[in-house]
Amino acid sequence: MCNLATMHSRGIGVARDDAKATALLRRAADAGHRDGRCHARRPLPDGAGCAPDYGEAVKWLRIAADKGSADAQFNLGLSYHLGNGVAKDPALALDWIKKAAPRATTRDRAPAK
């Protein structure tokens, strides 16, 4: 379902439809798909396919982060850093980002300087 949502959000092989992509991601999240929980929040803050809802985004991020998704942990940390959907909390932001760091892929890491 997540792959189909990506196809709709990018217009790959189908007409681009952000609302349909959002609906598919929410269905995946509701069904317990970890990546769906993480990605379901993506259209929400941007307002693609729906009105921006940072609180709803944080809800899905927390579920995926608690299940071990490094993407969700990082994005939840970023939410706490920026105060999007939650009160700003630098300490909690750092905690979540540190949890994500060991599982981040080399593609996700900044080049060493």
Secondary structure, DSSP 8 states (H G I E B T S, - for coil): -HHHHHHHHHTSSS---HHHHHHHHHHHHHTT-HHHHHHHTTHHHHTTTS---HHHHHHHHHHHHHTT-HHHHHHHHHHHHHTSSS---HHHHHHHHHHHGGG--TTTS----
